[in-house]
Amino acid sequence: MQQLGLKSPVRLKKYRSYRGNMGLAAENILQRQFKAEAPCEKWVTDITEFRAGGQKLYLSPILDLFNGEIVAWETACRPTEELVKRMLNKGLESLAEGRKNRCSTVIKGGNTG
């Protein structure tokens, strides 16, 4: 192949962010109803990955669907259960620090693994 000037194409592997066992999906409590009638009626969260300074940074915020306010957030270098626990604790602390008077109910979601 080298004598004939032929080159074989190199196929890139498809990106997969997670290759381990997948956990069970949580129950769909919101049923795609992303509007809330009162503060703290519906909180949602996720983990987002950013690149910063050549490293990965993970952001885990709590968003109040009533007004789009970020209730609490936490960052870490790895997407661990500890990151989520710290973020949830901050959110619950915000309830104790005055937000409690404005809130009616907090929906508890399931663990997706």
Backbone as a ProteinNet text record, in pm:
[ID]
protein_1_A
[PRIMARY]
MQQLGLKSPVRLKKYRSYRGNMGLAAENILQRQFKAEAPCEKWVTDITEFRAGGQKLYLSPILDLFNGEIVAWETACRPTEELVKRMLNKGLESLAEGRKNRCSTVIKGGNTG
[TERTIARY]
82.6	0	87.2	200.4	287.6	350.4	387	448.7	350.6	223.5	121.5	65.4	107.8	58.9	-82.2	-123.6	-259.2	-258.5	-363	-378.6	-517.6	-522.7	-653.7	-713.3	-843.6	-906	-910.9	-887.2	-894.4	-1031.9	-1107.7	-1241.7	-1234.6	-1295.7	-1300.7	-1406.7	-1377.2	-1475.5	-1586.1	-1707.4	-1820.3	-1805.7	-1828.5	-1816	-1928.3	-1892.2	-1988.9	-1943.2	-2027.5	-1986.9	-1983.8	-2057.3	-2062.8	-2070.8	-1983	-1980.9	-2011.9	-2049.8	-2080.4	-2226.7	-2270.5	-2410.5	-2497	-2606.6	-2699.1	-2799.3	-2830.5	-2928.3	-3069.9	-3165.2	-3305.5	-3345.3	-3431	-3480	-3578.1	-3572.2	-3662.2	-3803.7	-3899.6	-4039.1	-4056.3	-4134.5	-4157.2	-4266.7	-4230	-4326.7	-4384.6	-4302.1	-4347.9	-4435.3	-4424.8	-4502.6	-4491.7	-4369.1	-4336.6	-4411.9	-4459.4	-4524.3	-4419	-4348.5	-4235.2	-4270.8	-4396.2	-4437.5	-4489.9	-4458.3	-4503.9	-4593.1	-4690.8	-4784.4	-4736.1	-4639.1	-4589.3	-4439.7	-4368.6	-4225.7	-4203.7	-4097.5	-4056.1	-4154.2	-4252	-4344.7	-4273	-4186.2	-4112.1	-3967.1	-3878.6	-3734.8	-3683	-3593.2	-3528.6	-3377.5	-3305.7	-3160.4	-3099.8	-2974.8	-2899.7	-2751.8	-2666.4	-2522.3	-2473.6	-2403.4	-2351.1	-2199.2	-2138.9	-1992.3	-1938.2	-1835.3	-1766.4	-1618.3	-1551.4	-1405.2	-1351.7	-1263.6	-1204.7	-1057.4	-971.8	-828.6	-775.5	-831.1	-785.9	-838.9	-924.1	-982.6	-1134.3	-1198.2	-1343.9	-1391.6	-1500.9	-1563.8	-1711.9	-1768.7	-1909	-1988.7	-2099.9	-2189	-2320.9	-2367.6	-2494.8	-2582	-2676.5	-2764.2	-2903.8	-2975.3	-3118.9	-3190.2	-3285.7	-3361.9	-3506.2	-3558.1	-3698.6	-3779.1	-3872.1	-3948.4	-4051.4	-4075.4	-4170.6	-4117.5	-3992.4	-3936.8	-3799.9	-3752.7	-3623.6	-3504.7	-3527.7	-3420.4	-3333.4	-3201.9	-3111.3	-3115.2	-3167.6	-3184.6	-3051.2	-2974.8	-2844.3	-2763.6	-2631.5	-2545.9	-2417.7	-2350.7	-2224.3	-2141.4	-2009.7	-1919.6	-1818.4	-1765.8	-1663.1	-1587.7	-1475.4	-1394	-1443.9	-1533.6	-1588.4	-1738.6	-1819	-1964.2	-1999.3	-1984.6	-2005	-2135.3	-2172.1	-2289.6	-2269.3	-2146.5	-2114.4	-2144.2	-2118.3	-2149.9	-2299.4	-2381.4	-2527.1	-2574.9	-2517.4	-2556.8	-2528.3	-2410.1	-2375.2	-2471.1	-2505.5	-2597.3	-2736	-2784.8	-2916.6	-2917.3	-2809.7	-2801.1	-2805.6	-2738.2	-2743.9	-2886.6	-2956.6	-3094.5	-3184.6	-3167.2	-3248.1	-3212.9	-3085.2	-3045.3	-3110.5	-3125.3	-3189	-3335.8	-3398.7	-3536.1	-3539.6	-3441.3	-3436	-3399.3	-3335.4	-3286.8	-3381.4	-3509.8	-3602.4	-3683.3	-3631.6	-3705.6	-3827.1	-3819.2	-3925.4	-4060.8	-4061.1	-4185.9	-4251.5	-4172.9	-4227.4	-4263.5	-4224.7	-4239.5	-4358.1	-4415.4	-4527	-4485.8	-4433.7	-4400.9	-4273.9	-4194.2	-4077.9	-4103.2	-4095	-4113.8	-3984.5	-3993.9	-3876.2	-3870.8	-3758.8	-3741.7	-3670	-3659.4	-3591.2	-3444.8	-3372.3	-3230.6	-3216.5	-3144.5	-3127.5	-3003.2	-2937.1	-2824.5	-2696.8
-118.8	0	125.3	117.6	232.7	262.1	156.2	174.4	237.1	205.6	260	394.2	438	565.3	557.7	438.4	420.8	435.2	494.5	508.7	459.7	390.7	344.9	452.8	475.3	577.5	530.7	623.4	593.8	638.9	545.8	578.7	620.1	732.1	779.2	701.9	671	602	699.2	649.7	730.6	765.3	892	937.2	879	821.8	772	821.3	900.1	961.2	861.2	751.8	655.1	515.6	427.3	291.6	185.7	224.3	127.7	87.1	26.1	-14.2	108.8	114.9	226.4	194.9	294.9	278.1	286.2	263.7	273.3	419.5	448.9	584.9	618.3	742.1	787.2	803	796.3	817.1	958.8	974.7	1104.6	1178.7	1240.1	1308.1	1432.4	1508	1633.8	1615.1	1502.6	1477.4	1595	1648.3	1758.7	1887.6	1903.1	2026.4	2109.9	2195.5	2268.4	2408.6	2431.2	2558.5	2529.8	2619.2	2603.6	2721.8	2697.4	2801.1	2875.9	2820.2	2881.9	2854.5	2940	2914.9	2781.2	2714.4	2585.7	2472.3	2492.8	2385.2	2277.5	2323	2229.1	2274.7	2189.7	2211.3	2105.7	2144	2048.5	2066.2	1961.4	1965.9	1879.3	1902.3	1823.8	1846.6	1771.7	1794.9	1828.6	1940.9	1987.6	1985.6	1941.5	1932.9	2050.6	2117.2	2226.4	2192.8	2253.5	2245.6	2379.7	2374.3	2496.1	2470.7	2547.2	2531.9	2394.9	2333.7	2202	2087.6	2116.9	2012.7	2019.2	1912.3	1909.6	1965.3	2040.3	2094.9	2060.6	2014.2	1972.8	2068.9	2118.2	2210.2	2139.4	2146.3	2085.3	2191.6	2253.5	2354.5	2299.7	2370.9	2347.8	2468.9	2444.7	2550.7	2544.7	2658.7	2668.3	2701	2614.7	2634	2746.2	2799	2909	3036.3	3070.8	3195.8	3180	3057.2	3034.2	3066.3	3084.9	3119.2	2996.9	3018.4	2913.6	2915.5	2810.3	2801	2770.3	2679.1	2640.6	2578.6	2576.8	2514	2468.3	2375.8	2320.8	2280.7	2292.1	2249.1	2149.5	2066.3	1968.8	1924.8	1857.8	1806.8	1671.9	1608.4	1478.1	1476.6	1410	1403.8	1291.4	1317.1	1213.8	1234.5	1132.8	1141.3	1250.1	1267.3	1368.9	1509.6	1534	1662.4	1690.9	1592.5	1608.8	1627.2	1552.5	1567.1	1708	1761.7	1897.3	1999.7	1982.6	2074.1	2067.9	1947.5	1933.2	1990.8	1969.8	2027.2	2179	2240	2385.5	2431.1	2356	2389.9	2381.5	2277.4	2262	2367.9	2406.4	2514.4	2645.4	2668.2	2791.5	2795.9	2679.5	2675.5	2723	2681.9	2718.7	2865.6	2927.1	3064.4	3167.8	3147	3248.5	3209.7	3122.9	3080.7	2999.1	2941.3	2854	2925.5	3055	3130.7	3145.3	3139.5	3155.1	3023	2911.7	2781.1	2703.8	2622	2538	2391.8	2336.9	2194.4	2173.4	2077.1	2037.2	1896.8	1876.7	1744.4	1667.2	1545.7	1460.8	1367.5	1368.9	1283.7	1156.1	1065.5	938.7	946.8	843.1	832.9	758.8	819.3	755.6	669.7	650.6	559.1	629.7
0	0	0	71.9	79.6	-56.9	-129.4	-261	-359.9	-345.5	-435.9	-387.8	-268.6	-215.2	-161.3	-121.5	-68	83.5	133.2	278.1	316.5	427.4	474.7	565	551.8	636.7	782.7	873.1	1016	1063.7	1114.2	1161.9	1308	1337	1474.2	1550.5	1674.6	1757.3	1797.1	1800.2	1840.9	1988.8	2022.9	2161.3	2246.5	2356.8	2455.1	2590.6	2655.4	2781.4	2896.2	2883.7	2993.2	2934.9	2979.4	2924.8	3028.7	3149.1	3254.4	3251.8	3358.1	3370.1	3391.9	3320.9	3335	3444.9	3525.6	3631.8	3576.6	3662	3622.9	3610.1	3515.1	3497.7	3609.3	3654.8	3760.9	3705.7	3793.9	3756.7	3702.1	3597.3	3534.8	3610.9	3721.7	3808.2	3740.1	3668.8	3609.5	3486.1	3417.1	3295.4	3197	3181.5	3091.3	3123.6	3245.8	3290.9	3363.8	3288.7	3343	3391	3424.1	3482.7	3622.5	3714.6	3852.7	3888.7	3972.6	4015.3	4138.7	4210.7	4334.4	4348.3	4422.4	4446.1	4516	4480.3	4539.9	4514.5	4428	4394.1	4313.5	4220.9	4136.6	4127.2	4173.7	4158.7	4063.1	3973.7	3884.2	3893.8	3857	3863.6	3754.3	3728.3	3631	3659.8	3592.8	3601.7	3461.6	3449.1	3321.6	3325.3	3215.5	3205.9	3125.7	3179.8	3111.2	3100.9	3004.6	2997.4	3046.8	3144.6	3200.2	3228.5	3165.8	3188.7	3151.8	3047.5	3004.6	3088.7	3185.5	3270	3261.1	3305.3	3309.2	3442.9	3437.8	3557.2	3549	3656.9	3659	3746	3691.6	3760.8	3786.6	3910.7	3948.2	4016.2	3942.1	4001	4032.7	4119.9	4141.5	4083	3994.4	3929.8	3977.9	4024.9	4064.8	3939.3	3900.5	3777	3786.8	3904.9	3919.1	3852.9	3882.7	3831.6	3764.8	3746.9	3683.3	3771.3	3898.9	3992.8	4023	4028.7	4074	4226.3	4284.8	4429.5	4496.7	4438.2	4491.6	4378.9	4395.7	4295.8	4362.1	4295	4345	4223.6	4234.4	4127.9	4182.8	4093.7	4131.9	4006.8	4028.3	3917.3	3867.4	3943.8	3904.5	3933.8	3849.3	3872.2	3969.6	4097	4197.3	4273.3	4347.7	4434.8	4540.1	4584.1	4685.2	4632.8	4504.6	4441.6	4453	4422.8	4427.1	4570.9	4664.3	4805.1	4856.7	4823.6	4868.4	4808.3	4679.5	4613.2	4677.3	4704.7	4767.7	4908.7	4983.6	5118.3	5113.8	5016.5	5001.3	4970.6	4885.6	4853.6	4975.3	5054.6	5175.6	5279.5	5286.8	5377.5	5336.4	5205.5	5159.4	5201.7	5214.9	5266.8	5410.9	5488.9	5630	5648.6	5550.4	5563.5	5502.9	5507.3	5460.8	5339.3	5255.3	5137.7	5180.5	5300.2	5349.7	5352	5383.9	5390.3	5253.3	5146.6	5011.8	4947.6	5007.8	4943.9	4998.3	4909.8	4951.6	4959.5	4851.4	4845.8	4764.9	4804.6	4726.3	4674.9	4543.5	4484.4	4497.7	4546.1	4558.9	4439.4	4367.6	4250.8	4286.8	4190.6	4212	4176.1	4206.4	4175.6	4043.1	3946.8	3816.3	3809.5	3920.4	3920.8	3924.9
[MASK]
+++++++++++++++++++++++++++++++++++++++++++++++++++++++++++++++++++++++++++++++++++++++++++++++++++++++++++++++++

